[in-house]
Amino acid sequence: MAGGEVSKTTKPQLRGLLAGQIKWNIIIATTTAVAAAIAQKVFVNDQRKKDYAEFYRTYDIEKSFNQIRNKGLFDSCEPDN
């Protein structure tokens, strides 16, 4: 430093610090929640809907009924064998 110059330190932010941090935390939390919701929908819910649609499209109720009946699990009807 030259001659009689004195360096000034910046004052710490005392007012509004908590409000600023809360605002920033709310923004981060909202962004994270929205990203998690979108990821849940895309990777879990949409895939589950496709799996259910595939199952019911290829499901044969007569075949399932005959398998259960032939295992002897129904009291109301006798197995084939």
N, C-alpha and C positions, 0 to 999 in steps of 0.2 A: 504494500500500500504506500501510496505517495503522501508525503506531508502530513496534514492533519485530518485525513479522511478516516471516518469511523464507519465500519460496516454495520449495517442494521440487520438484525435477524427478523424473520417474518413471525408475526404473531400466530399462535395456534388457533385453530378454529374452535371456539368454545360454544358459540350459539348455533343451534341447528345441526349439530353433528349427528345426534341420535336420529333426528328426522331424516337426514340424508342417508344414513345407513339403513334405516327401515325401508325407505323408498327403494334403494338399490336391492335389498334383500327380497322385497316383494316382486320386483321385476324379474330377478333370477328365479324365484320360486314359481312364478306364473309361467315363465318360459320353459322351465323344466317339467312342470305338470302338463303343459300342452304337448311338449315333445313326447312325454311318456304315454299320454292318451293316444296320440297319433300312432306311436309304435305299437301299442296294445291292439288298436283296431286293425292295423295293416298286417302285423305278424301273427296275431292270435285269433281275433274274431273273424276276419275274412277267411283264413285257412280253415277254421272250424266250420264255418258256413259251407265251404266247398266240400269238406269231408262229410258233413251230414247230407248234403244234396247228393253226393256220390253214393252214399250208403243207401238212401231211400230210392235212388234211381235203379240200383242193381239188386235190391232186396227182394227175395222171393219168399213170400209168407207160406206158401204151400210146402216148399222144401223145408223150411224151418219147422213147420208143424209136424211133418212126417218124421224129421229127425228126433224131435222131442217125444213124439208118440212111440217111436220104435225103441227109444231108451227106456220106456215104461214109466215115464214121469207123470202121465195123465191117468187119473183114476177113472175117468168117464169113458175111455176107449182103450181097446186092447192093442198091443203092438202087432206088427205083421208077422214076426217070427215066433 
